Structures are given as C-alpha cells and as structure tokens.
Amino acid sequence: MALGISTKSAVQSEPNVTPMIDVMLVLLIIFMVVTPALLAGFNATPPQGVNLKDHPEVETDQVLSIDATGVYYLNKRPIRKEDLPTLLKTIYDARTEDKILYVKAHKDIEYAKVIDALDVASRNGVRVVGMISEQKAGTQSTVPGDSRAAAPATKGGPQ
C-alpha cells in the first residue's frame, strides 16, 4: 500500500505582502495627519480696523509674524527668538534701498512682545516698519483706490 506522499513542498514561493501593506497603510495615515499641520505654518488673527489700504504681499517683502503663543516666523518660516537679530541683520545689510519690515502679530499677543520685536528690528537694519491688520468684518474701506473700497455710485442709475 502506498502512502499518499504529495510532491508539493510546504515552502511557498510567493512573498507575503500583508505586513508590507499594513506598514504602508499606517504610513499613509501618518502622512495624511501630519502634512496639513506642516502646510498650515503661521496662524494668527491680526487686529482689525477700518479704512485699511490693501498691500498684497510680494516675494521681496520681509514679513515678521508672531503667533498667539509668541513663536516668531520670518516669511512664514518658524525661527527662534535668539536668531532674529542675526537673520534681520543679514537681510537688511544686503539691501540698499528697501529696508521695510512688515509685522503681523496675533491680536491676543502681549503688546510687549511686539515692541521687543520692533526694537530688535530697528537695531538690525530695519528703517521702516509696517503693521499688518485686516479690515473689520461688515465694513468697507473708504480709501480711494483701495480694492475693498465701496464702488462709487453712478448718477442716473443703470442705462
């Protein structure tokens, strides 16, 4: 009587991809959660006012931002407070005419922190400081030429 001996081996020649798929799914979830936080960058609510003239940010503008927790950002990149003087000096020593720094701070930040930043800026080559704020909700600018200004009323109505 012959025993039923199988010619198939117990060794599989196919790779087991289940652990690899599990790892890939975990990495995908991690990147889905972390990426929006990295792209968010600086988040602050500046003070609001009325009759503010638009000044769209240009690549050559230098913007110092301070968020609600007091973290400094230079051109939307987080920096340490200790590095601010060196960075500003490097930027403004290389400039010959435009030595303007725009400051955007969260509305709830202690004003002393803003004054400290302005003091550091003035000692490191900044000649003019512009403060960034937003138009108060529900109001329209009356500044001529402002993109948020109310359109002038035409006499005689539509034709």
VMD Tcl script that draws the C-alpha trace (Angstrom):
set ca {
  {0.00 0.00 0.00}
  {1.36 3.31 -0.95}
  {1.28 6.27 1.33}
  {-0.20 9.45 -0.09}
  {3.01 11.42 -0.47}
  {2.46 14.77 -2.02}
  {5.04 16.21 -4.36}
  {4.17 19.75 -3.25}
  {6.52 21.34 -0.81}
  {5.34 23.28 2.26}
  {7.57 26.19 1.26}
  {5.73 28.98 -0.54}
  {7.40 30.77 -3.39}
  {5.14 33.86 -3.20}
  {6.08 36.74 -0.89}
  {3.74 37.53 1.98}
  {2.75 41.14 1.24}
  {0.27 41.55 4.08}
  {2.82 43.02 6.55}
  {4.08 45.39 3.86}
  {0.54 46.58 3.11}
  {-0.09 47.12 6.83}
  {3.04 49.25 7.14}
  {2.15 51.27 4.03}
  {-1.36 51.97 5.33}
  {0.00 53.15 8.69}
  {2.48 55.45 6.92}
  {-0.26 56.78 4.68}
  {-2.41 57.65 7.70}
  {0.52 59.31 9.47}
  {1.31 61.46 6.43}
  {-2.34 62.35 5.97}
  {-2.47 63.67 9.53}
  {0.94 65.38 9.66}
  {1.04 67.06 6.22}
  {-1.80 69.55 6.79}
  {-0.19 70.60 10.06}
  {3.11 71.25 8.27}
  {1.46 73.22 5.50}
  {-0.57 75.33 7.90}
  {2.53 77.21 9.04}
  {1.87 80.54 10.70}
  {-1.62 81.01 12.09}
  {-2.59 84.30 13.67}
  {-5.59 86.58 13.68}
  {-4.30 90.13 13.22}
  {-6.10 93.12 14.73}
  {-8.95 94.56 12.69}
  {-9.52 98.14 11.63}
  {-11.50 100.32 9.25}
  {-10.21 102.10 6.13}
  {-7.16 99.92 5.66}
  {-5.36 100.14 2.34}
  {-4.55 96.85 0.63}
  {-0.91 95.86 0.42}
  {-0.58 92.45 -1.24}
  {2.49 90.54 -0.14}
  {5.30 90.42 -2.71}
  {8.24 87.99 -2.74}
  {10.66 90.76 -1.79}
  {8.61 91.76 1.27}
  {10.03 90.69 4.59}
  {7.23 89.71 6.99}
  {7.89 89.07 10.66}
  {4.96 87.24 12.25}
  {4.21 86.40 15.86}
  {1.54 83.83 16.64}
  {-0.69 83.61 19.72}
  {1.91 81.57 21.64}
  {4.75 84.02 20.92}
  {6.53 81.94 18.27}
  {8.34 84.07 15.66}
  {8.08 83.46 11.92}
  {10.14 85.20 9.25}
  {8.47 84.90 5.85}
  {6.24 82.09 7.20}
  {9.20 80.03 8.45}
  {9.44 79.45 12.20}
  {12.57 80.91 13.78}
  {13.97 81.09 17.28}
  {13.79 84.45 19.02}
  {17.57 84.33 19.54}
  {18.15 84.03 15.78}
  {16.04 87.07 14.87}
  {18.78 89.74 15.17}
  {21.25 87.79 13.03}
  {18.69 86.98 10.34}
  {17.42 90.56 10.11}
  {20.95 91.98 10.01}
  {21.88 89.59 7.19}
  {18.80 90.52 5.15}
  {18.91 94.28 5.65}
  {22.66 94.75 5.34}
  {22.40 93.33 1.81}
  {19.62 95.77 0.85}
  {20.46 99.21 -0.43}
  {17.11 100.96 -0.59}
  {14.10 98.93 0.58}
  {14.55 98.44 4.32}
  {10.91 97.85 5.22}
  {9.75 95.11 7.60}
  {6.07 94.17 7.81}
  {4.94 92.88 11.18}
  {1.91 90.64 11.58}
  {1.04 89.67 15.14}
  {-1.90 87.80 16.63}
  {-4.46 90.15 18.14}
  {-4.26 88.48 21.59}
  {-0.45 88.58 21.92}
  {1.05 90.74 24.64}
  {1.97 94.07 23.09}
  {5.34 93.96 24.88}
  {6.36 91.04 22.63}
  {5.56 93.11 19.54}
  {7.55 96.06 20.92}
  {10.50 93.73 21.66}
  {10.43 92.51 18.04}
  {10.29 96.09 16.73}
  {13.21 97.04 18.96}
  {15.31 94.14 17.66}
  {14.38 95.07 14.09}
  {15.34 98.72 14.49}
  {18.75 97.76 15.90}
  {19.45 95.41 12.97}
  {18.96 97.48 9.83}
  {15.19 97.95 9.54}
  {14.31 101.59 8.80}
  {10.52 101.41 8.29}
  {8.02 99.08 9.94}
  {4.54 98.40 8.59}
  {1.94 96.72 10.75}
  {-0.43 94.28 9.03}
  {-4.07 94.18 10.07}
  {-7.37 93.16 8.48}
  {-10.49 95.08 7.51}
  {-13.15 94.86 10.21}
  {-15.92 92.45 9.24}
  {-19.05 94.13 7.91}
  {-17.26 97.38 6.95}
  {-15.99 98.75 3.68}
  {-12.92 100.85 3.11}
  {-13.40 104.45 2.02}
  {-9.77 104.88 0.93}
  {-9.68 105.92 -2.76}
  {-8.11 103.25 -4.95}
  {-8.48 100.50 -2.33}
  {-9.73 97.23 -3.78}
  {-12.04 96.84 -0.80}
  {-13.47 100.36 -1.16}
  {-17.13 100.70 -1.93}
  {-17.74 101.28 -5.62}
  {-18.71 104.89 -6.30}
  {-22.39 105.35 -7.03}
  {-23.12 106.31 -10.62}
  {-25.58 109.12 -11.32}
  {-28.69 108.24 -13.21}
  {-28.60 104.53 -12.38}
  {-28.13 101.76 -14.93}
  {-28.73 102.59 -18.56}
}
mol new
graphics top color blue
foreach p $ca { graphics top sphere $p radius 0.5 }
foreach p [lrange $ca 0 end-1] q [lrange $ca 1 end] { graphics top cylinder $p $q radius 0.2 }
display resetview
